[in-house]
Amino acid sequence: MKITLGFDDTERPAVAALYWEAFGGKLGRLMGPERKALPYIADALSPDHAFCARNAADDILGVAGFKSPDGALVNGQLAGMVPHYGIPGALWRMAALAALSSDVDNTRFLIDGLFVAAPFRGQGIGSRLLQSIVQEAADRGYDEVRLDVIDTNSRARALYEQRGFEAVGRNRIGPLSALFGFSSATVMVRRLNRL
């Protein structure tokens, strides 16, 4: 397995499908139906904000995205959403996403999603992707890496804790929990002097 930064345009559908596999349960009511969500996500992906785990055949097995002042793994904009959902559908979806999104934390390097294809989970791919993100943060001069993990994803939280992340806060989403299927996200931070 190797980890690379970015992916090419022909790989957008594969990355979008992996993203949907991982986050469709959380985003399904908002971004569905799948036939609309997948093309939208594929269009909105930013390859330069992604580390990809690949096998020997160069197939993408997993992705770790990050946010920066220049963008995020999925750069959702109203103009990009309208062709897939129409104006009314795009407007209400953007409003709900804005209420959920994490801002760019300029003092910490922000992880913007980590996901591995179901058949390859439990093989250390997530750990290797996380290691790549932490190294990128260190290379960019950050002292800390931050991520948010939803309260229903105890497996991911356990991975992050094993890799030195500590809970530092919690963000509740209030009435939006009915739309997203979770009620809060734990803010976790890893200090890079622990590398």
ChimeraX attribute file (.defattr): number of C-alpha atoms within 10 A of each C-alpha:
attribute: neighborCount
match mode: 1-to-1
recipient: residues
	/A:1	14
	/A:2	14
	/A:3	20
	/A:4	15
	/A:5	17
	/A:6	17
	/A:7	19
	/A:8	9
	/A:9	12
	/A:10	9
	/A:11	14
	/A:12	20
	/A:13	17
	/A:14	15
	/A:15	25
	/A:16	21
	/A:17	19
	/A:18	21
	/A:19	22
	/A:20	21
	/A:21	14
	/A:22	17
	/A:23	14
	/A:24	20
	/A:25	12
	/A:26	17
	/A:27	16
	/A:28	16
	/A:29	15
	/A:30	18
	/A:31	22
	/A:32	14
	/A:33	12
	/A:34	14
	/A:35	10
	/A:36	14
	/A:37	22
	/A:38	24
	/A:39	17
	/A:40	22
	/A:41	25
	/A:42	20
	/A:43	19
	/A:44	19
	/A:45	23
	/A:46	22
	/A:47	20
	/A:48	16
	/A:49	23
	/A:50	28
	/A:51	25
	/A:52	28
	/A:53	23
	/A:54	17
	/A:55	13
	/A:56	8
	/A:57	7
	/A:58	11
	/A:59	13
	/A:60	23
	/A:61	24
	/A:62	26
	/A:63	29
	/A:64	25
	/A:65	26
	/A:66	25
	/A:67	22
	/A:68	17
	/A:69	9
	/A:70	9
	/A:71	15
	/A:72	23
	/A:73	24
	/A:74	23
	/A:75	16
	/A:76	19
	/A:77	11
	/A:78	16
	/A:79	12
	/A:80	15
	/A:81	23
	/A:82	15
	/A:83	13
	/A:84	18
	/A:85	19
	/A:86	12
	/A:87	14
	/A:88	9
	/A:89	14
	/A:90	19
	/A:91	15
	/A:92	12
	/A:93	17
	/A:94	17
	/A:95	11
	/A:96	14
	/A:97	14
	/A:98	12
	/A:99	10
	/A:100	15
	/A:101	9
	/A:102	15
	/A:103	11
	/A:104	18
	/A:105	13
	/A:106	11
	/A:107	11
	/A:108	19
	/A:109	26
	/A:110	25
	/A:111	25
	/A:112	21
	/A:113	20
	/A:114	23
	/A:115	23
	/A:116	24
	/A:117	18
	/A:118	12
	/A:119	8
	/A:120	12
	/A:121	13
	/A:122	10
	/A:123	10
	/A:124	11
	/A:125	23
	/A:126	24
	/A:127	16
	/A:128	18
	/A:129	25
	/A:130	21
	/A:131	16
	/A:132	19
	/A:133	23
	/A:134	25
	/A:135	16
	/A:136	17
	/A:137	20
	/A:138	18
	/A:139	9
	/A:140	10
	/A:141	12
	/A:142	17
	/A:143	16
	/A:144	19
	/A:145	23
	/A:146	22
	/A:147	22
	/A:148	21
	/A:149	20
	/A:150	19
	/A:151	17
	/A:152	14
	/A:153	11
	/A:154	11
	/A:155	9
	/A:156	16
	/A:157	20
	/A:158	11
	/A:159	14
	/A:160	21
	/A:161	14
	/A:162	11
	/A:163	16
	/A:164	14
	/A:165	21
	/A:166	17
	/A:167	17
	/A:168	11
	/A:169	11
	/A:170	15
	/A:171	16
	/A:172	15
	/A:173	15
	/A:174	10
	/A:175	9
	/A:176	15
	/A:177	13
	/A:178	11
	/A:179	14
	/A:180	18
	/A:181	16
	/A:182	17
	/A:183	17
	/A:184	18
	/A:185	19
	/A:186	18
	/A:187	17
	/A:188	20
	/A:189	22
	/A:190	23
	/A:191	17
	/A:192	17
	/A:193	8
	/A:194	9
	/A:195	11
